[in-house]
Amino acid sequence: MTGPASSFPELTVLARQVDIEVGKVRARADAGGGAVSVEVDAFGAITDLQLTESGLRAGAAALSAAITASHRTACAAAAAAAQELRAPLLRDSRVARAMEAFNQVPAVPETHLLRRAGRAPVDDDPPFGGGSFMRRA
């Protein structure tokens, strides 16, 4: 077999390899003068959080700010590392064609969305005591 379908298994193997490598991505960032250290995965989930005694003594507002800052920095680093790992896959012409085809899927017509958004909510259900078909006769 030749053509795009014949290269599908090869592309699947490449995608799996990239997925495995992206799953290993970790990034760490410190904030608050080292009082907080956050490690995240490629998706921004915290995988490790370290707080020092000085960070705890700094107060809730300072600690929150340090955690947020270190999380934001670690997420940016992890996202960049994951993007670098995905780059070969995203440069593949087969993936580019698939993404292009996916992006050309027709969307819901806007007129439908506008018409629905403009309608007032209507409660047209009768009360349970007023003749519901669920009531026993």
DSSP file with accessible surface (Angstrom, degrees, kcal/mol):
  #  RESIDUE AA STRUCTURE BP1 BP2  ACC     N-H-->O    O-->H-N    N-H-->O    O-->H-N    TCO  KAPPA ALPHA  PHI   PSI    X-CA   Y-CA   Z-CA
    1    1 A M              0   0  182      0, 0.0     2,-0.3     0, 0.0     0, 0.0   0.000 360.0 360.0 360.0 137.9    0.0    0.0    0.0
    2    2 A T        +     0   0  132      4,-0.0     3,-0.3     5,-0.0     4,-0.1  -0.819 360.0  51.4-126.4 171.1    1.3    3.5   -0.8
    3    3 A G  S >> S-     0   0   39     -2,-0.3     4,-0.8     1,-0.2     3,-0.7  -0.493 105.7 -34.8  98.1-170.0    0.1    7.0   -0.2
    4    4 A P  G >4 S+     0   0   98      0, 0.0     3,-0.8     0, 0.0     4,-0.5   0.859 132.3  57.4 -59.9 -37.1   -1.0    8.7    3.0
    5    5 A A  G >4 S+     0   0   61     -3,-0.3     3,-1.0     1,-0.2    -2,-0.1   0.856 100.0  58.8 -65.5 -31.7   -2.6    5.6    4.5
    6    6 A S  G <4 S+     0   0   51     -3,-0.7     4,-0.3     1,-0.2    -1,-0.2   0.774 105.5  49.3 -69.8 -23.1    0.6    3.7    4.3
    7    7 A S  G <X S+     0   0   20     -3,-0.8     4,-2.3    -4,-0.8    -1,-0.2   0.495  84.3  93.8 -93.4  -1.1    2.4    6.2    6.5
    8    8 A F  H <> S+     0   0  133     -3,-1.0     4,-2.7    -4,-0.5     5,-0.2   0.917  82.9  50.7 -59.7 -45.6   -0.2    6.3    9.2
    9    9 A P  H  > S+     0   0   80      0, 0.0     4,-2.3     0, 0.0    -1,-0.2   0.918 110.7  50.3 -59.5 -39.8    1.5    3.6   11.4
   10   10 A E  H  > S+     0   0  125     -4,-0.3     4,-2.2     1,-0.2    -2,-0.2   0.920 111.6  47.8 -62.3 -42.7    4.7    5.6   11.2
   11   11 A L  H  X S+     0   0   27     -4,-2.3     4,-2.8     1,-0.2    -1,-0.2   0.894 109.4  53.7 -65.9 -37.4    2.9    8.7   12.2
   12   12 A T  H  X S+     0   0   38     -4,-2.7     4,-2.4     2,-0.2    -2,-0.2   0.917 108.4  49.3 -63.7 -41.8    1.2    6.9   15.0
   13   13 A V  H  X S+     0   0   72     -4,-2.3     4,-2.4     2,-0.2    -2,-0.2   0.935 112.0  48.7 -62.9 -44.7    4.6    5.7   16.4
   14   14 A L  H  X S+     0   0   46     -4,-2.2     4,-2.7     1,-0.2    -2,-0.2   0.931 111.0  50.2 -61.6 -44.0    6.0    9.2   16.2
   15   15 A A  H  X S+     0   0   38     -4,-2.8     4,-2.6     1,-0.2    -1,-0.2   0.906 110.6  49.7 -62.7 -40.6    2.9   10.6   18.0
   16   16 A R  H  X S+     0   0  159     -4,-2.4     4,-2.5     2,-0.2    -1,-0.2   0.909 110.8  49.7 -63.3 -43.4    3.2    8.0   20.7
   17   17 A Q  H  X S+     0   0  111     -4,-2.4     4,-2.4     2,-0.2    -2,-0.2   0.931 112.3  47.2 -62.1 -44.0    6.9    8.8   21.2
   18   18 A V  H  X S+     0   0   15     -4,-2.7     4,-2.9     1,-0.2     5,-0.2   0.928 111.4  51.7 -62.9 -43.5    6.2   12.5   21.4
   19   19 A D  H  X S+     0   0  109     -4,-2.6     4,-2.1     1,-0.2    -2,-0.2   0.909 109.9  49.3 -60.7 -42.2    3.3   11.9   23.9
   20   20 A I  H  X S+     0   0   98     -4,-2.5     4,-0.8     2,-0.2    -1,-0.2   0.936 113.2  46.4 -62.7 -45.6    5.6    9.8   26.1
   21   21 A E  H >< S+     0   0   82     -4,-2.4     3,-0.8     1,-0.2     4,-0.5   0.906 111.2  51.0 -65.9 -41.0    8.3   12.5   26.1
   22   22 A V  H >< S+     0   0    2     -4,-2.9     3,-1.4     1,-0.2    20,-0.5   0.899 104.7  59.1 -63.2 -36.2    5.8   15.3   26.8
   23   23 A G  H 3< S+     0   0   40     -4,-2.1    -1,-0.2     1,-0.3    -2,-0.2   0.738 102.9  53.4 -64.1 -21.1    4.5   13.2   29.7
   24   24 A K  T << S+     0   0  130     -3,-0.8    -1,-0.3    -4,-0.8    -2,-0.2   0.558  81.9 119.5 -88.5 -10.1    8.0   13.3   31.2
   25   25 A V    <   +     0   0   14     -3,-1.4    17,-0.6    -4,-0.5     2,-0.3  -0.348  34.3 168.8 -63.5 133.1    8.3   17.1   31.1
   26   26 A R  E     -A   41   0A 115     15,-0.2     2,-0.4    16,-0.1    15,-0.2  -0.989  11.2-173.1-140.1 144.4    8.8   18.8   34.4
   27   27 A A  E     -A   40   0A  14     13,-2.0    13,-2.5    -2,-0.3     2,-0.4  -0.996   5.9-160.3-138.4 143.5    9.7   22.4   35.1
   28   28 A R  E     +A   39   0A 106     -2,-0.4     2,-0.3    11,-0.2    11,-0.2  -0.950   8.7 179.6-125.7 142.4   10.5   24.0   38.5
   29   29 A A  E     -A   38   0A  10      9,-2.2     9,-2.7    -2,-0.4     2,-0.3  -0.995  12.8-149.6-141.6 146.2   10.5   27.6   39.5
   30   30 A D  E     +A   37   0A 103     -2,-0.3     2,-0.3     7,-0.2     7,-0.2  -0.827  17.9 172.2-111.8 153.7   11.3   29.3   42.8
   31   31 A A  E  >> +A   36   0A  17      5,-2.2     5,-2.1    -2,-0.3     4,-0.6  -0.940  52.2  48.5-150.6 170.5    9.8   32.5   44.2
   32   32 A G  T >45S-     0   0   54     -2,-0.3     3,-0.9     1,-0.2    -1,-0.1   0.873 130.7 -56.0  64.1  37.5    9.8   34.6   47.4
   33   33 A G  T 345S-     0   0   90      1,-0.2    -1,-0.2    -3,-0.1    22,-0.0   0.839 110.0 -45.7  64.9  31.2   13.6   34.4   47.7
   34   34 A G  T 345S+     0   0   41     -3,-0.3    -1,-0.2     2,-0.2    -2,-0.2   0.495 111.0 120.2  89.7   3.8   13.5   30.6   47.6
   35   35 A A  T <<5S+     0   0    9     -3,-0.9    17,-2.3    -4,-0.6     2,-0.4   0.767  76.9  36.5 -71.1 -24.6   10.6   30.4   50.1
   36   36 A V  E   < -AB  31  51A   1     -5,-2.1    -5,-2.2    15,-0.2     2,-0.4  -0.990  61.9-177.5-132.1 137.5    8.5   28.6   47.5
   37   37 A S  E     -AB  30  50A  14     13,-2.4    13,-3.0    -2,-0.4     2,-0.4  -0.989   8.0-172.4-134.9 124.3    9.4   26.0   44.9
   38   38 A V  E     -AB  29  49A   0     -9,-2.7    -9,-2.2    -2,-0.4     2,-0.4  -0.968   6.0-166.1-120.1 133.0    6.8   24.7   42.5
   39   39 A E  E     -AB  28  48A  46      9,-3.0     8,-2.9    -2,-0.4     9,-1.6  -0.957  14.2-179.2-114.5 136.5    7.3   21.8   40.0
   40   40 A V  E     -AB  27  46A   0    -13,-2.5   -13,-2.0    -2,-0.4     6,-0.2  -0.891  21.7-125.8-129.4 162.4    4.7   21.3   37.2
   41   41 A D  E >   -A   26   0A  31      4,-1.9     3,-1.9    -2,-0.3   -15,-0.2  -0.306  49.5 -81.2 -93.7-174.5    4.2   18.9   34.4
   42   42 A A  T 3  S+     0   0   13    -17,-0.6    40,-0.1   -20,-0.5   -16,-0.1   0.697 130.7  51.6 -64.0 -18.4    3.7   19.8   30.7
   43   43 A F  T 3  S-     0   0  141      2,-0.1    -1,-0.3   -20,-0.1     3,-0.1   0.344 120.2-104.5-101.2   3.7    0.0   20.5   31.4
   44   44 A G  S <  S+     0   0   18     -3,-1.9     2,-0.3     1,-0.3    -2,-0.1   0.467  70.5 145.3  90.1   1.6    0.6   22.8   34.4
   45   45 A A        -     0   0   52      1,-0.1    -4,-1.9    30,-0.1     2,-0.4  -0.557  55.9-114.1 -74.3 135.0   -0.4   20.4   37.1
   46   46 A I  E     +B   40   0A  84     -2,-0.3    -6,-0.3    -6,-0.2     3,-0.1  -0.554  37.4 173.1 -71.2 124.4    1.6   20.8   40.2
   47   47 A T  E     +     0   0A  54     -8,-2.9     2,-0.3    -2,-0.4    -7,-0.2   0.582  69.8  13.6-105.8 -17.8    3.8   17.7   40.8
   48   48 A D  E     -B   39   0A  49     -9,-1.6    -9,-3.0     2,-0.0     2,-0.4  -0.955  58.7-172.2-158.1 140.5    5.8   19.0   43.7
   49   49 A L  E     -B   38   0A  71     -2,-0.3     2,-0.4   -11,-0.2   -11,-0.2  -0.985   6.1-172.1-137.5 123.1    5.4   22.0   46.1
   50   50 A Q  E     -B   37   0A 104    -13,-3.0   -13,-2.4    -2,-0.4     2,-0.4  -0.974   2.6-176.1-119.2 130.4    8.1   23.0   48.6
   51   51 A L  E     -B   36   0A  67     -2,-0.4   -15,-0.2   -15,-0.2     2,-0.2  -0.978  13.4-145.3-123.6 138.8    7.6   25.7   51.2
   52   52 A T     >  -     0   0   53    -17,-2.3     4,-2.0    -2,-0.4     5,-0.2  -0.581  28.1-111.4 -96.6 164.8   10.2   26.9   53.7
   53   53 A E  H  > S+     0   0  129      1,-0.2     4,-2.2     2,-0.2     5,-0.2   0.900 120.5  54.5 -60.2 -38.7    9.6   28.0   57.2
   54   54 A S  H  > S+     0   0   65      1,-0.2     4,-1.0     2,-0.2    -1,-0.2   0.877 106.0  52.6 -65.7 -34.2   10.4   31.6   56.2
   55   55 A G  H  4 S+     0   0    3    -20,-0.2     3,-0.4     1,-0.2     4,-0.3   0.902 109.4  48.4 -65.5 -39.7    7.8   31.4   53.5
   56   56 A L  H >< S+     0   0   84     -4,-2.0     3,-1.0     1,-0.2    -2,-0.2   0.867 109.9  52.1 -67.5 -36.3    5.2   30.3   56.0
   57   57 A R  H 3< S+     0   0  184     -4,-2.2    -1,-0.2     1,-0.2    -2,-0.2   0.685  92.1  77.1 -73.4 -16.1    6.2   33.1   58.3
   58   58 A A  T 3< S-     0   0   59     -4,-1.0     4,-0.3    -3,-0.4    -1,-0.2   0.685 106.1-111.2 -70.0 -17.0    5.8   35.7   55.5
   59   59 A G    <>  -     0   0   32     -3,-1.0     4,-2.5    -4,-0.3     5,-0.2  -0.142  28.8 -74.4 103.4 161.0    2.1   35.6   55.8
   60   60 A A  H  > S+     0   0   78      1,-0.2     4,-2.9     2,-0.2     5,-0.2   0.893 125.7  50.0 -61.9 -43.9   -0.8   34.3   53.7
   61   61 A A  H  > S+     0   0   83      1,-0.2     4,-2.3     2,-0.2    -1,-0.2   0.933 114.4  43.7 -64.8 -45.4   -0.7   37.1   51.1
   62   62 A A  H  > S+     0   0   47     -4,-0.3     4,-2.4     2,-0.2    -1,-0.2   0.902 114.9  49.8 -66.5 -40.2    3.0   36.8   50.5
   63   63 A L  H  X S+     0   0   30     -4,-2.5     4,-2.6     2,-0.2     5,-0.2   0.934 111.1  48.9 -65.3 -44.0    2.9   33.1   50.4
   64   64 A S  H  X S+     0   0   70     -4,-2.9     4,-2.6    -5,-0.2    -2,-0.2   0.921 112.0  49.0 -59.9 -44.4    0.0   33.1   47.9
   65   65 A A  H  X S+     0   0   60     -4,-2.3     4,-2.6    -5,-0.2    -1,-0.2   0.902 111.8  48.8 -63.7 -41.0    1.8   35.5   45.7
   66   66 A A  H  X S+     0   0   11     -4,-2.4     4,-2.6     2,-0.2     5,-0.3   0.908 112.2  47.9 -66.9 -41.2    5.0   33.5   45.8
   67   67 A I  H  X S+     0   0   45     -4,-2.6     4,-2.6     2,-0.2     5,-0.2   0.945 113.8  47.6 -64.0 -45.4    3.1   30.3   44.9
   68   68 A T  H  X S+     0   0   66     -4,-2.6     4,-2.6    -5,-0.2    -2,-0.2   0.932 113.5  47.6 -61.9 -44.5    1.3   32.0   42.1
   69   69 A A  H  X S+     0   0   39     -4,-2.6     4,-2.3     2,-0.2    -1,-0.2   0.927 114.2  45.3 -65.0 -44.9    4.4   33.5   40.7
   70   70 A S  H  X S+     0   0    0     -4,-2.6     4,-2.6     1,-0.2     5,-0.2   0.900 113.1  51.0 -69.1 -35.7    6.4   30.3   40.8
   71   71 A H  H  X S+     0   0   59     -4,-2.6     4,-2.7    -5,-0.3    -2,-0.2   0.941 110.6  49.0 -64.2 -45.1    3.6   28.3   39.3
   72   72 A R  H  X S+     0   0  162     -4,-2.6     4,-2.0    -5,-0.2    -2,-0.2   0.930 113.6  46.0 -61.0 -44.4    3.2   30.8   36.5
   73   73 A T  H  X S+     0   0   87     -4,-2.3     4,-2.1     2,-0.2    -1,-0.2   0.925 113.7  48.3 -66.4 -43.6    7.0   30.7   35.7
   74   74 A A  H  X S+     0   0    1     -4,-2.6     4,-2.7     1,-0.2     5,-0.2   0.906 110.0  52.9 -64.3 -39.7    7.1   26.9   35.9
   75   75 A C  H  X S+     0   0   32     -4,-2.7     4,-2.8    -5,-0.2     5,-0.2   0.911 108.1  50.3 -62.4 -42.2    4.1   26.5   33.6
   76   76 A A  H  X S+     0   0   63     -4,-2.0     4,-2.1     2,-0.2    -1,-0.2   0.922 112.7  46.7 -62.7 -42.4    5.7   28.8   31.0
   77   77 A A  H  X S+     0   0   51     -4,-2.1     4,-2.2     2,-0.2    -2,-0.2   0.915 113.9  47.4 -67.1 -41.6    8.9   26.7   31.1
   78   78 A A  H  X S+     0   0    0     -4,-2.7     4,-2.7     2,-0.2     5,-0.2   0.911 111.3  51.0 -67.0 -40.7    7.1   23.4   30.9
   79   79 A A  H  X S+     0   0   51     -4,-2.8     4,-2.6    -5,-0.2    -1,-0.2   0.907 110.5  49.4 -63.6 -40.2    4.9   24.6   28.1
   80   80 A A  H  X S+     0   0   60     -4,-2.1     4,-2.1    -5,-0.2    -1,-0.2   0.918 111.8  48.4 -65.4 -41.2    7.9   25.7   26.1
   81   81 A A  H  X S+     0   0   40     -4,-2.2     4,-1.8     2,-0.2    -2,-0.2   0.919 112.9  47.7 -65.4 -41.7    9.7   22.4   26.7
   82   82 A A  H  X S+     0   0    0     -4,-2.7     4,-2.1     1,-0.2    -2,-0.2   0.911 110.2  52.3 -65.9 -40.6    6.5   20.5   25.6
   83   83 A Q  H  X S+     0   0  100     -4,-2.6     4,-1.3     1,-0.2    -1,-0.2   0.898 107.2  52.7 -62.8 -39.0    6.2   22.6   22.5
   84   84 A E  H  < S+     0   0  156     -4,-2.1    -1,-0.2     1,-0.2     3,-0.2   0.897 110.1  48.2 -63.2 -38.9    9.8   21.9   21.6
   85   85 A L  H  < S+     0   0   62     -4,-1.8     4,-0.4     1,-0.2    -1,-0.2   0.849 113.1  47.9 -69.5 -33.7    9.1   18.2   21.9
   86   86 A R  H  X S+     0   0   73     -4,-2.1     4,-2.6     1,-0.2     3,-0.5   0.671  88.1  90.2 -79.4 -17.0    5.9   18.5   19.8
   87   87 A A  H  X S+     0   0   23     -4,-1.3     4,-2.0     1,-0.2     5,-0.2   0.872  83.2  50.9 -52.7 -47.5    7.6   20.6   17.0
   88   88 A P  H  > S+     0   0   61      0, 0.0     4,-0.6     0, 0.0    -1,-0.2   0.911 113.6  46.4 -60.0 -37.7    8.8   17.6   14.8
   89   89 A L  H >4 S+     0   0   28     -3,-0.5     3,-0.9    -4,-0.4     6,-0.3   0.929 112.5  49.2 -68.1 -42.6    5.3   16.2   14.9
   90   90 A L  H 3< S+     0   0   67     -4,-2.6    -1,-0.2     1,-0.3    -3,-0.2   0.765 107.8  55.2 -70.9 -23.4    3.6   19.5   14.1
   91   91 A R  H 3< S+     0   0  182     -4,-2.0    -1,-0.3    -5,-0.3    -2,-0.2   0.637  81.6 109.9 -80.7 -14.6    6.0   20.2   11.2
   92   92 A D  S <X S-     0   0   29     -3,-0.9     4,-2.4    -4,-0.6     3,-0.3  -0.442  70.6-138.5 -64.7 129.5    5.0   16.8    9.6
   93   93 A S  H  > S+     0   0   69      1,-0.2     4,-2.5     2,-0.2     5,-0.2   0.832 101.4  57.3 -62.2 -30.5    3.0   17.6    6.5
   94   94 A R  H  > S+     0   0   37      2,-0.2     4,-2.1     1,-0.2    -1,-0.2   0.919 109.2  44.8 -66.7 -40.9    0.5   14.8    7.3
   95   95 A V  H  > S+     0   0   23     -3,-0.3     4,-2.9    -6,-0.3     5,-0.2   0.920 111.3  53.8 -68.2 -40.7   -0.3   16.4   10.6
   96   96 A A  H  X S+     0   0   47     -4,-2.4     4,-2.4     1,-0.2    -2,-0.2   0.915 109.5  48.1 -60.2 -42.4   -0.5   19.8    9.0
   97   97 A R  H  X S+     0   0  129     -4,-2.5     4,-2.6     2,-0.2    -1,-0.2   0.910 112.2  49.0 -65.1 -41.4   -3.0   18.5    6.5
   98   98 A A  H  X S+     0   0   61     -4,-2.1     4,-2.5     2,-0.2    -2,-0.2   0.920 112.2  48.1 -64.9 -41.3   -5.1   16.8    9.2
   99   99 A M  H  X S+     0   0   93     -4,-2.9     4,-2.4     2,-0.2    -2,-0.2   0.900 111.2  50.9 -65.8 -39.0   -5.1   20.0   11.3
  100  100 A E  H  X S+     0   0  119     -4,-2.4     4,-0.7    -5,-0.2    -2,-0.2   0.932 111.4  47.6 -63.5 -44.2   -6.1   22.1    8.3
  101  101 A A  H >< S+     0   0   60     -4,-2.6     3,-0.8     1,-0.2    -2,-0.2   0.910 111.4  51.3 -63.3 -40.9   -8.9   19.7    7.6
  102  102 A F  H >< S+     0   0  152     -4,-2.5     3,-1.4     1,-0.2    -1,-0.2   0.908 107.3  52.8 -62.9 -41.0  -10.0   19.8   11.2
  103  103 A N  H 3< S+     0   0  120     -4,-2.4    -1,-0.2     1,-0.3    -2,-0.2   0.641 102.4  60.8 -71.7 -12.1  -10.0   23.6   11.2
  104  104 A Q  T << S+     0   0  135     -3,-0.8    -1,-0.3    -4,-0.7    -2,-0.2   0.346  71.0 125.5 -97.4   7.8  -12.3   23.6    8.2
  105  105 A V  S <  S-     0   0   94     -3,-1.4    -3,-0.0    -4,-0.1    -4,-0.0  -0.471  73.7-105.3 -64.6 129.1  -15.1   21.8    9.9
  106  106 A P        -     0   0  119      0, 0.0     2,-0.1     0, 0.0    -1,-0.1  -0.335  35.7-138.6 -61.3 137.4  -18.2   23.9    9.5
  107  107 A A        -     0   0   89      1,-0.1     3,-0.1    -3,-0.1    -3,-0.0  -0.431  33.9 -78.6 -88.0 169.0  -19.2   25.7   12.6
  108  108 A V        -     0   0   85     -2,-0.1    -1,-0.1     1,-0.1     5,-0.1  -0.479  62.2 -99.0 -64.7 131.6  -22.7   26.2   14.0
  109  109 A P    >>  -     0   0   84      0, 0.0     4,-1.4     0, 0.0     3,-0.6  -0.302  24.9-134.1 -56.7 136.3  -24.3   29.0   11.9
  110  110 A E  H 3> S+     0   0  149      1,-0.2     4,-2.9     2,-0.2     5,-0.2   0.827 102.4  64.0 -62.8 -32.6  -24.1   32.3   13.9
  111  111 A T  H 3> S+     0   0  101      1,-0.2     4,-2.5     2,-0.2    -1,-0.2   0.903 101.8  50.9 -60.9 -37.4  -27.7   33.1   13.1
  112  112 A H  H <> S+     0   0   62     -3,-0.6     4,-2.4     2,-0.2    -1,-0.2   0.935 111.6  47.1 -63.2 -44.6  -28.8   30.0   15.1
  113  113 A L  H  X S+     0   0   97     -4,-1.4     4,-2.5     1,-0.2    -2,-0.2   0.917 113.5  47.9 -64.9 -41.4  -26.7   31.1   18.0
  114  114 A L  H  X S+     0   0  120     -4,-2.9     4,-2.0     2,-0.2    -1,-0.2   0.915 110.9  50.8 -66.7 -41.8  -28.0   34.7   17.9
  115  115 A R  H  X S+     0   0  148     -4,-2.5     4,-0.7    -5,-0.2    -2,-0.2   0.941 114.0  44.5 -62.5 -43.4  -31.6   33.6   17.6
  116  116 A R  H >< S+     0   0  136     -4,-2.4     3,-0.8     1,-0.2    -2,-0.2   0.903 112.1  52.0 -67.8 -39.1  -31.2   31.3   20.6
  117  117 A A  H 3< S+     0   0   85     -4,-2.5    -1,-0.2     1,-0.2    -2,-0.2   0.836 107.6  53.6 -66.8 -29.9  -29.4   33.9   22.6
  118  118 A G  H 3< S+     0   0   68     -4,-2.0    -1,-0.2    -5,-0.2     2,-0.2   0.612  88.6  98.8 -81.1 -11.8  -32.1   36.4   22.0
  119  119 A R  S << S-     0   0  145     -3,-0.8     3,-0.0    -4,-0.7    -3,-0.0  -0.524  73.3-126.1 -79.5 143.6  -34.9   34.2   23.3
  120  120 A A        -     0   0   75     -2,-0.2    -2,-0.1     1,-0.1    -1,-0.1  -0.599  36.1 -97.6 -81.4 145.8  -36.3   34.6   26.7
  121  121 A P        -     0   0  132      0, 0.0     2,-0.5     0, 0.0    -1,-0.1  -0.393  41.8-156.4 -63.5 139.8  -36.3   31.5   28.9
  122  122 A V        -     0   0  114     -2,-0.1     2,-1.0    -3,-0.0     3,-0.1  -0.981  14.9-155.7-123.8 130.3  -39.7   29.9   28.9
  123  123 A D        +     0   0  140     -2,-0.5     0, 0.0     1,-0.1     0, 0.0  -0.820  30.7 155.6-102.3  91.1  -41.1   27.7   31.6
  124  124 A D        +     0   0  124     -2,-1.0    -1,-0.1     2,-0.1    -2,-0.0   0.305  34.9 110.0-102.0  10.2  -43.6   25.7   29.6
  125  125 A D        -     0   0  119     -3,-0.1     3,-0.1     1,-0.0     7,-0.0  -0.722  69.2-127.8 -83.9 129.2  -43.7   22.6   31.8
  126  126 A P        -     0   0   83      0, 0.0    -2,-0.1     0, 0.0     5,-0.1  -0.404  36.0 -92.1 -70.7 153.9  -46.9   22.3   33.8
  127  127 A P    >   -     0   0   99      0, 0.0     3,-2.0     0, 0.0     5,-0.2  -0.263  37.8-109.3 -62.3 154.0  -46.5   21.9   37.5
  128  128 A F  T 3> S+     0   0  176      1,-0.3     4,-0.8     3,-0.1     3,-0.4   0.835 118.8  52.2 -57.9 -31.8  -46.4   18.3   38.7
  129  129 A G  T 34 S+     0   0   65      1,-0.2     2,-0.3     2,-0.1    -1,-0.3   0.578  94.8  77.0 -81.2  -5.1  -49.8   18.5   40.3
  130  130 A G  T <4 S-     0   0   48     -3,-2.0    -1,-0.2     1,-0.1    -2,-0.1  -0.251 123.3 -58.7-106.8  48.7  -51.4   19.8   37.1
  131  131 A G  T  4  +     0   0   50     -3,-0.4    -2,-0.1    -2,-0.3    -3,-0.1   0.803  68.1 177.6  93.9  28.1  -51.8   16.8   34.8
  132  132 A S    ><  -     0   0   22     -4,-0.8     3,-1.5    -5,-0.2    -1,-0.2  -0.380  35.4-130.6 -62.3 140.6  -48.3   15.5   34.4
  133  133 A F  T 3  S+     0   0  187      1,-0.3    -1,-0.2    -2,-0.0    -5,-0.0   0.677 107.0  65.7 -66.8 -13.2  -48.2   12.3   32.3
  134  134 A M  T 3  S+     0   0  136      2,-0.1    -1,-0.3    -6,-0.1     2,-0.2   0.663  80.5  99.5 -81.4 -14.5  -46.1   10.8   35.1
  135  135 A R  S <  S-     0   0  151     -3,-1.5     2,-0.2    -7,-0.1    -6,-0.0  -0.490  80.8-114.8 -76.6 138.6  -49.0   11.0   37.6
  136  136 A R              0   0  232     -2,-0.2    -1,-0.1     1,-0.1    -2,-0.1  -0.456 360.0 360.0 -70.8 143.5  -50.9    7.8   38.1
  137  137 A A              0   0  151     -2,-0.2    -1,-0.1     0, 0.0     0, 0.0  -0.414 360.0 360.0 -83.6 360.0  -54.5    7.8   37.0
